[in-house]
Amino acid sequence: MQDEESLVRRAQQRDQEAFAQLYEENFDKIYRYVVLRIGNKTEAEDMTQQVFLNALKSISSFKWKGVPFSAWLFRIARNQVVDYLRKKAKQATAPLDESLASSDSRPELVAERSLDIEQLLLATKQLTTAQREVISLRFAGELSIAQVAKVVGKSQGAVKALQHSAIVALRKALSVE
Amino acid sequence: MRKSREFDTILDECLERLLVKGETVEQCLKSYPEQADELKPLLQTALATKKASAIQPCPEFKVRARYQLHSALQEMKSKKTIGKGGDNM
């Protein structure tokens, strides 16, 4: 954590190498989180890039409070996802990602087969927004329960309950497909 | 309600062991034999979800994204340099 703190301080002083390191360490996790939230890999690429460009612009406002820098990045990503979904909801019918439309959905249990990202994305559409957010941050973003709680502004108990109900719902969605 | 909260905590502990520490489903179930029947399908689903969500952005995109970031960093650096020059005048 001490290393990350000094890295962030250097990045705040416009040290390019430091920011690039933070970028490399977090890029894939943010991308995975965005993919799971919006269900579209192509749009997730653009959005992920925008998260880091926005982070670069506002890194001077980041205040170190012992919370990992990634939690701050996930908050930026979360705000962008919320904006994106709000705009998308206004459009009549959201087209399904081509890769999702072609996914195989045979009626097998998840434990008996390896799940791929397209099947997972289809299944996550059965979750509530809050469940999907927790699953995306925990599994794709690799945040702890405490970090997820900070990002979404809920108690750890509430996040644990959402995690539980989300896994139950995923299990159900994957079993009946 | 209390029982449900306890199970949520047990599930989360098992998830940490399974997904972060690399333990197996069986090892987790051994620690909680009374909850094993309920835990097993959830841990299996969680494990499959974790594996499926471990996707990588495509390499071409990563190259393009890195280039854009470095351009933005350079732009900021040059603005800062110009700003400093202005301050000294």
Interface residues (C-beta under 8 A of the other chain):
Chain A: R14 Q16 F19 A20 Y23 F27 D28 Y31 R32 V35 L36 K41 E45 T48 Q49 F52 L53 L56 V110 A111 S114 L115 D116 I117 Q119 L120 I135 R138 F139 A140 S144 I145 G157 K160 A161 Q163 H164 I167 V168 L170 R171 L174
Chain B: S4 R5 F7 D8 T9 L11 D12 L15 E16 L19 P41 L42 Q44 T45 A46 A48 T49 K50 K51 A52 S53 A54 I55 Q56 P57 C58 F61 K62 A65 R66 Q68 L69 H70 A72 L73 Q74 M76 K77 K80
